[in-house]
Amino acid sequence: MGLYLYLFFKGLTYGFAGVGGVLVPTMIPLVTFVLSVLFLRQKVSMKDYIGLTLGVVGGIILLEMWSLDWNRLFMSGNIYFLLCAVLWSLLTICSQKASDTVSPLVFSFFVYAFCSVLFFFLALPYGVLGVLKQGSVFWLNMFYLAIISSTLATTVYFFASSRMSSYRASSFVFLVPFSAVILSWIFLGEVPKISTITGGLTALAAVYLINMN
């Protein structure tokens, strides 16, 4: 978890935020699927393969891969985002295995407690108390990132991976880019493109196909 967060911020610093916002959610179910088959002996059906393919195709459309500068894409810091996808997939599998012995709430508590202690000491040389000088906008963003999008959302995700398989829980990550586009439209007035809508609907179809009975 700690390394995932660190590498994601590294990717935002040296790579493209738009690429990270689509690449990581698209790769997480794919990597989780492979790891689940290898380490958990996950049984998969043809509809799972089709759903996974649809999710990847949706990510390609959302990212508009055909218009990207491939040399720039792989020479930049975007490699950090690929590593993030692998780390989050491992975290998903760990949470599923941990659910055999402990509650997802307990698991989430110790994950974040350990990360907090670790990063506190790592951040000390960089002036960790300097953030106290920041204004209300910074602290509102910090509250949302720390409490809502991290602690609450991730704990719910751990609950999902304990009740479902790691692969099926991770498939919902396909919805992240499409959700971001819809919320940007509502709150920021950013009108989505045809390719974005098409890719988002494809990702929705992928999640439905993977999780339907």
Secondary structure, DSSP 8 states (H G I E B T S, - for coil): -HHHHHHHHHHHHHS-HHHHHHHHHHHHHHHHHHHHHHHS-----HHHHHHHHHHHHHHHHHHTGGGS-HHHHHHSTTHHHHHHHHHHHHHHHHHHHHTTTS-HHHHHHHHHHHHHHHHHHHHGGG-GGGGGG--HHHHHHHHIIIIIIIIIHHHHHHHHHHHS-HHHHHHGGGHHHHHHHHHHHHHH-----HHHHHHHHHHHHHHHHHH--
